Amino acid sequence: MSHRSAHLRRGTLVAVTAATLLAPTAAGAVPAPAPTVFTAGSPTPSPSGPDVRALTPAVARQLDTSVERVMREANVPGVTVGIWTPGQPDYVRSFGVADRASGRKMTPDLFMRIGSETKTFTVTALLQLADQGKVGLDDPIGRYVDGVPNGDRITLRQLAGMRSGLFNYTEDDDFFKALTSDPRRPFTPQQLLDYAFRHPVLFEPGQKFFYSNTNLILLGLVVEKESGQRLGDYFAQHILGPAGMKDTVFPTGSEFPAPHAQGYTDQTADGKVAETAGWNPSWGWAAGAMISTLDDLHTWAPTVATGQLPDGRRMISPAMQEQRLVTPATPIPGAGYGLGIFDVQGWIGHNGSLPGYESLTIYLPSTRTSVVVLLNTDIGHDDEEPSTLVGQAITHIISPQHVFDLPAQPSAR
């Protein structure tokens, strides 16, 4: 995958026509799954059952060994893993170093950049506004933002589900040059849209699945316009506060709470590895700028997957959550994408990647198991994301019937 397409697109899926969603794939001619629907408000499954193995000391040792093997093979500096299933012991471990220069150890309390997991918050905000009748998911984006190609026909639902046809600004050559020439420079949402809108649309709205960060920039603007709040303020008041996520922030610039891990990337102009903790993530904005911690993402995993807050209140209505979790198939067998959320072999959640950091926050409804993975590198290994490699290794052990596997795909350009 090219440098340009890797930004915030790693671990995501290429375009596919609606007509081929149910056609056999090239790899083994396995049919892609039909859309999956998890009904919000349905009885919570029992945590006991065959879907997840008991976290015995022997299983914990297997996990340790497997994570350490991935780290060696993929040259990962540091990783933190959390696994929680009701009625089972918790598994929380940190491995390796947070900073190669100082040798400071990776620890579970560190703040980490979470990249595209930001999308789950932006779309949650949109769905809350839809619950309140302030927006309609089938409204055209042109009703809220001027100058969008096909803006009279692209709906908010299509933006949230990655089916708009809009070019992904992070694949624009000039954007890549601007970012890598000065990684500390700020970008405005309008500047990001300008990079996207200089390109023709890729297909008619709704025809294909194509992961585009441009979609989320537009949805962030909709949230700001219809709520009357800055996006970070909206998150704090209506999502993070109610969820009790005190250590999750939406930065306005390059600020990074302490303690945090140093990040390592090869997404640079010359391809050399660079440290990224001081880079400005404003170029990701509503698509990828957020910062969080292991504990907060442990809270977020079931919240975003069920629409229910830890205290039993609703983050969004059951009806809206049901719409969110309709996950039409994508080109990868076993993977579907709904409204700002994916389903990979039954695991509901999202991954994140931006220079120097990767994350994975997923939830298995059948056992109420949450998994969070945080890494301080985005450097791939054998064309695979380090977060996917760790997620795959973990789930191969704890849920062999539900192995998380979301291969990085080549750019659809």
N, C-alpha and C positions, 0 to 999 in steps of 0.2 A: 504494500500500500504506500502511496506517495506521502511525502511530508504534509502536503497541503490537505489531503483528505483525512489524514490521521487526526488532526485537531478535532477533538470532541466527537469524532465519528468512529473511533476505534471500537470494535466489538459490535458495530451496528450492521444494518442489512442493506443490500443493494435493491435497486428498483425491480419491480416485477409487474407485469400487466395483470389487470383483474382477471383476464381470461385464462391466465396460467396458474392462478392461485391453487386450483385443485388438480393441476396436471402433474404427471410424474416428473420428478427432478432428475437431473443428469447423474447424480451420485446414487447409484443403486436403484434408480427408478422407484424410489419410495414416495408415495403420494403425500403431499403436504396436508396437514390436518385442517379440518373444518374449524371455523371460528369457535373459540371456547368462551363459555359464559359462566362466571361464578356468581351466583345469586346473592347479592348483599342482603343480610338479614336472615339468611337460612341458618339452621342449627349449626353450631360450631362442632366440627368433628372431634372425636376423642383423640387425645395425644398418644394413646397407645395403639399400636398397629404395626404393620409390616413396612410402611413407607419410610420410616426413619429408625435406624438402629439405636439401641440404648447406648448412652454415652458412658460406658464402663471405663475403668482405668486402661484396659487393653485397647479399647477403641481410641481413647485419648492418645495413647502412645502411637498408634497407627497414624493418627492425624499429625502428630508432631513430626514423625518420620517423613510423611508424604509432603508436608509443607516445606520442610528443610530440603528435601530433594528438588522440589520445584525451584526453590531459591538458588540452589547451587547451579542447576542446569540453565536457568534463565538469568543468572547474575543479578538477582534482586537484592538491593541493599537491606531493606527492612519491610516487614509485613506484620500487621495485626489482624487476628482472626477472632471473631466471636460467633458462637453457636448456642442458641437457647431453644429448648423445647420444654413446655410445661410438664412438670413431674420428673424431669431428668436433670442431672447435674449440668451446670453451665460449663462451657469450654471457652475460656478467654486466654489467649496467648499472644505475646509479641515475640518476634524473632528478628535477629540481625540488628542493624544500626539505623538510627534516625539521621546520623550525619557521619559520612565517611571520613571527613577531615579530622574530627574530634574523637570519633569512636563512640559518641554518645549512643546509648542503647535505644532501640525502639521500645515504646511503652504504650499501654492501652489508653492513656489519658491525653495523648497528643492531638492537637488540632491538625486537620488534614483538608486539603482542597478535594472536593468531591465531583468536580466536572459536571457531566451531563445528568447526574442525579438531581441537579437543579431543576431539570425539566419536570420532575414529578411534583415539585412545589409550585411551579408556574401553572401547570395544568390544574392542580388542586385549587389554586386561587380562581382560575377561570370557571371551574365547576361550581365553586361556591357562589360566584356571581350569577351563574346560570340558575342555581337553586333559588336565588333571590329575585329572579326575573329581570336582572339588570342587563343580561345578554342572552341570546339564544344560540345554542350550539350550531344551528343551521343558518345563522345569519351570515351574510357575506362579509369578509374582512374589510371590503371597501366602505362599509357603513361606519367603520371606526378609524381606519387609517387610509389616508389618501395616497395615490401613486403606486398602488400594488398591481403588478401585472396580473390580469385576470381577476382583479380584486372584486369585481361584481359577481363572480361565480365561485371563487374559493371560499369555503365555509370555515368557521372556527373549528368545527369538528374535523375537517380535513387537515387543518394545520396541526391540531393536537395529535392526529393519528398518522402523521407523516405521509399524507397523500395529496399534497397541494400541487406538486409539479414545479415549485419554485426552486431556483438554483440555490445551492448551499454556499453561502458567502465564504466559508472557510476553505473552499476549493478554488477561490479566485487567486490568480497569480500575484496581482498587485497587493491583495490582502496579506498573502504569505510574506512578500517582501517587506511590507510595512511592519508586520509583527516581528519578524526575525531581525530586522535592522535595528529595532529598539523595543525589546520585550517589555520595557517599563512604561511605554507610552500609553495614554488612555485612548479609548475609543468610545464614541457615542453610539446609541442604537441606530440613529439615522445614518451614520457613516457605515455601519455594518450592512444596513439595508441597501445602501448605494452600491456596495460591492456586488451584492446579489442581483440587483435589478438592472445592472448593465448587461446581464446575460438573458437570452430568451428563455421562456418557460420550457421545461423539459417534456411536459405532457399535459393533457387536459386534466382538470381537477377530478380526483377520484379514480383515475384510470390505473395508477400504479402506486406501489409503496416505494418511497424514496426518502431516506433519512436526511433531513435538512435542518440545520440550526437556524436558518432564516425563519422558519415557521415559529420558533419559540420567541425570537425577538419581537415578532409581530404580536404574539399573544401577551408578552410582557407589556407592550404598549397598550393593548386593550385593557388589561387589568388596571394599569395606572389611570387610564382615561375614565373608566366606568366606576372605579372605586374612589377616585379623587385623592389617592395616596401614592407616594413613591413606592416602587415595588418592594424594596427592603422593609419599609414601614408596614406595608400590607402583610408581608410574610410574618413579621414579628407579632403583630396584633391578632391576626386571624388564623394563623397556622402554628407558628412556633410557640407562642404563649399558651394557647389552649392545650397543646401537646406536651407542655413542660420541657421543651427542648431549649434549654438556656444556653447551650454552647454551640448553637448553629447560627451562623451570621451570613448576611448577604453584603459583601464588602462594596464600598463605593470606589475603591482604588486598590492599591497593592497592599493595604494593611492586612496583617496576618497575626491573630492572637497567639500569645505564647502560653505554654510551650508548643512548638510545632516541629515537624520533621523537615529537613532539607529535601528538596526534590531533585531528581536527576532525569534529564531528557536528552535525546539526540535530535529533537525537532528544532534544529538550528540551521542557520544559513549555510554553514560549512559541514553539517552533519556530525560535528564533534559534541561530546557529552558536555552539558552545561548544568550548573546549579540554578534552580528556578524559584526558590522560596520568595525572592523579591520581585518576581515578574508580576505585571499587572493583569489580572484576569478580566478586566472590563470588556475585553473583546468577546468574552463568553456571555456576559450579562444574563438575561433570563434563560439562556440555554446552558450556562455552565460555570457561573462565577462563585458558587456557594462554598462555604467552609463548615465542617462539622466534626464530630467526635464519634468514637465507637459507641458510647452510651446513648447519645442522641439518635444515632442511626438504628440502634437496637429498638428504640421507641418508634422510629419512623417506619420500620419494616412492616409490622402489622397494621399500623395506622393507615398507610397509603394502600395496602393490599385489601383492607376491609372497609375503609372509610370510617372507622370507629376510633375514638380517642381512648387513651388509657383509662379514663374515668367513666367510660361507658357512653358518653355523649357522642354525637355524630360529627365527624369532620365535614362530610357531605352526606346528602340524603341517601337512603338505600336505593332509590330509583336512579339517582345520578351515578352512584357507584356501580350499579349493574350495567349502565351504559359504558362506563369507563372500562369495565373488564370484559367487554366484547373484543376479543383479540383475533382479528382476521389473520389468516396465515401469511407467511412471508416466504422468501425463497429457501430458507433453511428448514428442513423437516423438524417438527417439534417446537418451532419458535413462532409466536404470534405477537402482534403489537396492537395495543388498544389506544386509549387516550392518554398519552404520556406515560405509558407503562408497558412492560413486555411480559409474556408468559413463555418461559423456556423450560420445556419438559415438566411443566407443573409449577415451577418456581415463578412467583410473581414479584416484580420489582424493576430495578434499573441498574445499569452500570454507569460509570463515569470515567472519563479520561481527558486530561489536558496536560500540557508539558510538565513532567516531573511527578505526576500523581495519578493514581487510579483507585477506583473504589467499586464495590459491589454490595448492594443491599437487596436481599431477596427473602421471600416468605413462602412457605409451603402450607397451604390452607388445610390439607388433610390431617396434619399433625401439629399445626400452629408453630412450626419451627421457623426461627429467624436466623439468617446467616449474614454477617457483615465482614467484608474484607477491605482492608486499607493498605495501600502500598505507596512507597515514595519513589516510584519510577513508572514511566510509561513506555520504556524501551521494550519492544517486542522480542519474542524468541521464536524462531522458525515460523514467522508470520502469525503468531498467536499473541494475544494480549496477556500480560502477566496476571491481570485480575481474573481472566477466564481460566488460565492454567491453574491458579490456586483454587478457584471455585470448582473447577472440574475435579481436582484432586480430592477436595473435601467431600463433595457430594458423591463421588464414586465410593467413598467409605461409608458415609452416614445414610445415603439414600440411593442405593444402586439402581433402583427402579426409576429414579428421577435424577439423572446425572446432568448437571448444568454444563452446557456446551454451546457457546455462542461464538463461532469462528469469526475472526476479522475477515472482512470481504474486500476485494479490490474496489477502487472507485468506480462508480457507474458512468463516469465521464467517457 
